[in-house]
Amino acid sequence: IDQTWGQVLEYSGKLCDARFSKCCGGVMEEFSACWGDEEHPYLRALPDAPGHSADQTPFCAKADEETLAQVLNSYDRETVDFYRWTVDYGRDEVSELISRKGGVDLGRLISVEVLERGLSGRIVKLKAVGSLRTLILGKELEIRRLLSESHLKSSAFEVSYLGPDGKEMSSSDDWATLRIEGKGWGHGVGLCQIGAAVMASEGYGYKEILEHYYPGSSLV
C-alpha cells in the first residue's frame, strides 16, 4: 500500500469502479449483468487467461494452496471447489427454499428456466415455475440468495433434473433432485482475486494485473 500511495486507476479522466470477486470461474462478467444497466468499458466479459485468450488455461484455474493462502482468510480456504462446484437439492427441499426466501408460496417446483445470461454465462434472469405460481428472479445476487440458505457461489450454472436412480430426466418428468453445476465464486466483475494472485506468483507486476482485469484503464 505504501509503495503505491497516491496512485489511482482512471478511465477517461474518472476514477474506475474497481469491482472484484473471489473467483471469476474462468471468464469475467460485465457490469450490467450484475448491477445497473449502464456499462463501464473497462469492466468487460473476457477470459481470465494470458492475452484474454479462450485457448489458454485461466489463471484462476491454476491456484495452489500456497497462492490461496496469500489472498484468502483461513475460513475461506475451507472452500476448495471455488472454480467448479455442484449442489444437489431434493425436490421438496428446493420448493420450500425458493418459496421461503422468495416470500411467496411457489407450491411444488416444476422447473427452473434460464431467461437471460450475461456474456460470461452468468444467469441474469431466471424463472422458477411452481405448481401454484411462477417467480421471475434477477439479477445475479437475487438468484444466488434464493437458491441457497446463504447464497450460491455464483449464478454461472447449469441445471439438470435427476430421478430417484440418479439418472438425468426431463423437467416434465417426476424428478427427485435438482442439480446445479456452477463456475466461480462471486459476481465475476473486474478483478478476480484468485486469478490475480496466480498472476503475481507467475511474475506479473501490479500494472500488468490491473491492465488485465480493467483493460483500457490507466494508473495516474
GISULLIN-V449833 format. One record per helix or strand of 3 or more residues. SS is the DSSP state (@ for helix, = for strand). FROM is the first residue (numbers start at 0). LEN is the number of residues. If there is no record, write none. Layout:
BEGIN
ss = [SS	SS]
from = [FROM	FROM]
len = [LEN	LEN]
END
This chain:
BEGIN
ss = [@	=	@	@	@	@	@	=	@	=	=	=	@	=	=	@	@]
from = [1	8	30	49	58	64	75	83	90	108	122	133	139	156	176	192	205]
len = [3	3	3	3	4	7	3	7	12	9	8	4	7	6	7	9	8]
END
